[in-house]
Amino acid sequence: VRGRKLYLIHYPDGTVYCPTPKATGKYTAPPAYYEGAVYIAEVDFPADIIRIIRFDETSPEIAVEAEIVLYFSRWHEEGDGPDYKYWEEIVVRNLKGEVTDSFPGDIQLMPNGEMWHLK
């Protein structure tokens, strides 16, 4: 993972914020607006750390206020040609990065906030 820069642009004044600098080995998920704040999940693979960053306009702060279940997708491929197989599974981790569960399929977040498990 080479990392990516994430920019947040304040409307209407156009102020640009970069709450998570780009770094090799870090994955930054798209931001989510929840209960009046912007939250960003960041995975630091070399350090084996998962961070939930709560962003406000003055300074980003690392906020681990509650135990949060994190869902990651893992895909598998094997074989070639007619023997090729592909499948996905969901891996559930706690904030310490420990795997607490895994199951086959995919999870989709629907517009109304429901999580659908696709098998």
C-alpha positions in Angstrom: 0.0 0.0 0.0 1.5 3.3 -1.1 -1.0 5.4 0.8 -3.1 8.3 -0.5 -3.7 11.9 0.4 -7.2 12.7 1.6 -8.5 16.3 1.2 -11.5 17.7 3.0 -12.8 20.9 1.6 -15.0 23.2 3.8 -18.0 24.7 2.1 -18.7 27.5 1.4 -15.3 29.2 2.1 -13.2 26.5 0.2 -10.7 25.9 3.1 -8.7 22.7 2.3 -7.7 20.3 5.0 -5.4 17.3 4.8 -6.1 15.4 8.0 -4.1 12.3 7.1 -0.8 12.7 5.3 0.1 10.2 2.6 2.5 7.5 3.9 3.7 4.1 2.6 2.0 1.2 4.3 -1.1 3.3 5.4 -4.6 2.9 4.1 -7.1 5.7 4.6 -10.8 4.9 4.1 -13.2 7.4 2.7 -14.5 9.7 5.4 -17.9 9.3 7.0 -20.1 11.9 8.6 -21.5 10.6 11.9 -23.3 12.4 14.7 -22.0 15.8 13.8 -18.3 14.9 13.0 -16.2 13.6 10.2 -14.6 10.2 11.0 -11.8 8.5 9.1 -10.5 5.0 9.5 -6.8 4.6 9.0 -4.9 1.3 8.9 -1.2 1.5 9.5 0.0 -1.9 8.3 3.7 -1.6 9.3 2.7 -0.7 12.9 -0.3 -3.1 13.0 -2.5 -0.2 14.2 -6.1 0.7 13.3 -7.0 4.3 14.1 -10.3 6.1 14.0 -9.6 9.8 13.5 -12.3 12.3 14.5 -11.7 15.5 12.5 -12.7 19.0 13.4 -11.7 22.2 11.7 -9.1 23.2 14.2 -7.1 20.0 14.4 -7.5 16.3 13.7 -7.4 14.2 16.9 -7.2 10.5 17.4 -10.4 9.4 19.1 -11.1 5.9 20.3 -14.2 6.6 22.4 -15.8 3.2 22.1 -15.2 -0.3 21.0 -16.0 -0.3 17.3 -16.4 -3.4 15.0 -14.4 -3.0 11.8 -15.3 -5.0 8.7 -12.7 -5.7 6.1 -13.0 -7.6 2.8 -10.5 -10.3 2.0 -10.6 -12.0 -1.5 -9.1 -15.3 -2.6 -8.0 -16.5 -6.0 -6.6 -19.8 -7.0 -6.1 -21.9 -10.1 -6.0 -20.9 -13.8 -8.3 -21.2 -16.8 -11.3 -23.5 -16.1 -9.9 -24.3 -12.6 -10.0 -20.6 -11.6 -11.9 -19.9 -8.3 -12.6 -16.6 -6.7 -14.4 -15.9 -3.4 -14.6 -13.2 -0.8 -14.9 -13.2 3.0 -15.5 -10.6 5.6 -12.9 -10.3 8.4 -14.1 -8.6 11.6 -11.5 -6.9 13.8 -11.6 -4.9 17.0 -9.6 -1.7 17.5 -6.5 -3.6 18.5 -6.5 -5.2 15.1 -7.4 -8.6 16.5 -9.6 -10.8 14.3 -12.8 -11.5 16.2 -14.7 -13.3 13.4 -14.7 -14.1 9.7 -17.4 -15.3 7.3 -17.9 -15.8 3.6 -19.5 -13.2 1.4 -19.5 -9.4 1.3 -21.1 -6.5 3.2 -22.8 -3.6 1.6 -23.9 -0.4 3.4 -27.3 0.7 2.1 -28.4 4.3 1.7 -30.7 3.9 4.8 -27.8 2.8 7.0 -28.6 -0.9 7.0 -25.8 -3.4 6.5 -26.6 -6.2 4.1 -24.6 -9.4 4.1 -24.3 -10.8 0.6 -23.5 -14.4 0.4 
